[in-house]
């Protein structure tokens, strides 16, 4: 079967890579490769397909320590006796899959790898443009609806509104504000600041002070380049959750800052890890998969819109970082923010 015919139903880049691996095994007879997924993470690699049991994934990861690999889309990159094949991608920021061959592939396999790289680039661009178009259309529609709602609210006579209705209107205003932030693109205005200044200035937005918390900075890089105002919004959403979980006892909240080395040979930066830990009730297992969903909250009666972690994740992602949340019911919650130190 023709390769392009074989992969024509693939809807995303990972499905395309998996189908390509299947084609190599079933139609080309290739048995000397692995398929690996790379994502923006402190532990970036996941083994998707291993065609030979002799491949030691953990040993391979250790062999990359301190190494730097410069990917070339569609071309073989020889590194430590292994042949790497990459798609076209933003290797420092985007998730992508890549193939590693234990021996030099024959001409037919290399041709398939070249086609895979080009098709991945085309598919990624189509998905990006389609998603962007949909986001703009939906964002415009929601913005107009929220504008009309806010206009109706503005025409209400304050003295004619009973307390319950007033509380409902104030809640709706907050929902509208958070929803608008969620659907609109972010404008990033970065500048250099020390990590301690970043934490201190972020807390000042909420009139809290770093001395109220158990703050530990174990490794302080000279500076980080970041949009302080946006980071502060995300950081304080996480702090507010910890404060509520700790029943307003700030001294029971730990803020820890560490500098972590990147283990990926495809990036040129290290990670700043900011961890916020509380000793609250933790997150129920039934709720964990929903914590980033818009409108999801267990505290709506207290005026929470359900956009706190949703918008925090949006901001950290826009700053080229990521969030990681660990929680055990009855033992508290740990939220880790990872940000690149360029």
N, C-alpha and C positions, 0 to 999 in steps of 0.2 A: 504493500500500500504506500502511496505517496505521503510524505511527512506532512505537508500542508493540509492534505485531506484529513489526516489522522487527528490534527490538533484544531480543526476549524470550530469546534463547539466550546473551546476554552473561554471562560468569561473573565479570568483575571490572570495576573502574572504567575502566581503560585500554581494554579491549575495547569497553566501552560508548561511550566517547568516539570511538574509531575507527569504530565502526558508525554513530554519529550523523553523523560527517563524511561517511561514504559515503552515508547517506540524504539529507543536504543536497545533495550533488552529483548523485545519480542520480534523486531523486524531487522535489526542490524546485528544482533547477537553480541552486543557489547556487555561485558561482565566485569570490567575493571574500573569502576567509577563509583562515586558517591554524590548525592545531591544534598546540599546544605542550605539552610535558610539563615540569612543574616538580618538582624533587626537592630534598631537603635536601643541598646540596653547595656547594662553592666555585664550581663551574660548573653552575648549577642547571637550565639550559634545554636541551631537545632538541626539534628540529623534527620532528614526526611526519607532518603532511600540509601541503602547500602547494598550494592550488588555483590560484594564479597565479604564474607564473615571475618576475613583476616584484618580488615581495617579497624584500627584502634582509635576511636573517636576522641577519647580523653587524652591519649598520647599526642594525637594530632594537634589538639588545642594547646597543649603545653609547648609543643614545638614552635608555636607562633609567638611565644613570649619575646617581646623586644623587637619583633620583626616588623617590616613595613612592606606591603605588597601594593603595587600600583596597577589596578585593573585596566584591561584593554577590552572594550566591547567586541565580542565575536572572535577574538584572537587568543591563541594559547599563551598563557603566562607561565613560564617554567620557574618553579620555586622549590628548592630542596628535593629535586627529583620528581616532583608532582606537577601535573599539567592542569592549570586552572582555566576555566572558561566563564566569562561574565556577560551579563546583559548590559545594555546601555542604561545607566542609572546615576543618580546623585549618591555616590557610594558612602558619603559621610552622614547623610540625612535620611535616605529612603530605605525601606526594607527591600531586600532582593534575594533571589536564589542564585546559587552558582554551582557548577560542576567541578569535581576534582577527579582527574584520571591518574591511575597509578603507573600507567605506561603511555607512551606517546600514541594518541589515537590515529587510526588510519584516515585516509583522505575523505572517505565517505562520512565518517563520524565527525570530522572537522567541518565538513560542509553542513551537516545537520546543526552543529553548534553555532555556526555563522547564521543560519536561517533562524534558529531559536532566538539569538540575540536581536536580530532585526525585527522579528515578529513581536517580541517582548516590548521593544521600544514603541512600535506602532500601537499595540494594545494599551500600553500605559498612557500614551498621549490621548487616545480616544476616550479612555475611562476618565482621565483628568478633565478633558474638555466637557464631556457629558455631565460629570458630577458638578463642575464649576457652573455650567449653564443652569442646571437644576437648582443649585444653591442660590444663585442670583435671582431666579424666577420666584422661588419659594420665599426668599428673604424679602423681596419687594412686596409680595402679597401680604406676608405677615406684618411687615412694617406699616402698610396702609391700614390694615385692620386695627393694629394697635394705636395708630394715629387717630382713627375714628373713635375708638374706645376712650382714649385720653381726652378727646374733644368733648365727648358726652359727660365725662367726669368733671371737666372744668366748668361746665354749665350748671352744675348742681349748686343750689343755694345752701351754704354751710348751716345756717340756722334752721333749715327745714329738714335736716338729716338727723335721724335718731342715732344714738351711740353705736348700735350694732351695725347699722348701714355704714356709718363713718369708718368703723374698723374694717369692714369688708372692702370699702373703697380704697383705704390705705394699703390693704393687702394686695388689691388688684394693681395698684400703682407699682408696687415692688415687683410683682410678677411681670408686668409689662417691661419694666426697666431691665430685669434680669434676662428676659426673653430677647429683647432687642440686642443686648450685649452678646448673647449666644449666637444669634443669626448673622450679625454683622462681622465683616472681616476686621482683623486687628491691625493697627498701624504700630509698628515696632520702632521705638525711639531709644536706641541703646547708648549708654555712655559708661565709662569706667568708674568703678567704685570698689572700695575694700569690702570684704565679706562682712566684717563686723558693722561697718556703716550701713550695709544693705539690710542686715537684720534689725539694727536699731531704727533706721528711718522707716522701715516697713511697719514696725510696731507703733511708731508715733502716729501713723494714720488712724489708729484706734485708741490713741491716748494711753497705750500700755507701754511699759518700760522693760528693757531686757533684764533689769535686776529683779523683776517679779518672777522670772523663770529660772530653772536650773539650766543655764546656757554653758555649753562646752564647745570650744573651737579647737579641735586637735590639730588641724592643719589649715593655716590661713595663707592662701596664695595672695600675692601682692594686690591683685585687682581682678575683678570679673567685669566683663562687658555685658550689660544687661539693661533692659527697660525697667527701671526701678519701680515706677508707678504700677505697671502691669504685674510685675512680680509681687508687689505688696498686696495687690488685690487677691491674688491666688494664695499667698502665704497666710493672709489674715482670715480667709475662708477656712483654711485648715486649722489655724489657731482658735477660731471661734468654736469649731467642732470640738476641739480638745478641751476648751474652757467649759463648754456645756457638759461634756462627758465627765469632767473632773469636778462638777458641781461648784464652779467658780473658784476652786482652790488652785490658784496659778502656780504655787510652789510645787505642785505635784506634776506639773508639765515639764518635760525635758526637751530641750532643743539642742541637737548635736550637729556640728558641722565637721565634715571630713573631706579630704582630697583623695580621690581614688584614681588609680592608673587605669587607662583603657587597655583591654586585652585584645581589641580588634586591630588587625594589621592594616585596616582600610581607613582609619581615622587618625587625625593628627592632633587630637586634643585629649585631655583627661576630664574626669567628672568631679564636679562639686556635689557632694551628697548632704542635703539638709534634712534632718530627721526630727519629726515632732512626735513625741510619745506621751500618751496619757494613761492613767490607771482607771479609766472608766469602765462601763459595763461591756465594752466591746461591741462588735457588729454581729448580729444574728446571721448564721449561715444562710438562712432563707433570703436575706437582704443583700448579701455581698455582690452577687452578680448584677444588681440593679443600682449600685451606688453612684455610677456616673450618668445614669439616665436623667434627662430633663424631667422636671416636675416630681421626681421621686423623693419623698420625704416622709418620715414617721412623726414629724413635728409640725404639721400644717396648722394645728390648733394654736401653736405658739407664734404663728406668723411667718414660718419658713417656706420659701417658694419651691425648694427642691432643685435649685440651680447652683448651690455652693460648690460642690465637688465637680459638677458638670463644667462650670466656667473656670474653675481652678485648673482642671485638666486641659481645657482649651488654651489657656494662657501658657502653661508650662510647655505644651506641645508647640505652640507658636514661638516659644523661646528656644526651640530645638532640644528640649529636654523631655522627661517623662516622669510619671508618678508611679509609685508602688505602695500598695496598702496591705499591711499584715494586721490581722485582728483575731483574737481568740475571745469568745464570749466569756465574760466574767473576769478577763485578765487585761483588758485595755486594748488600745489601738496604736499602731505605729504607722505613720505616713512618711514616706521618703520621697523627696524631690531631687531629681538628678538634673544638673545643668552643666553644659559644656564649658570648660575653661579653655578658651582659645589661646 
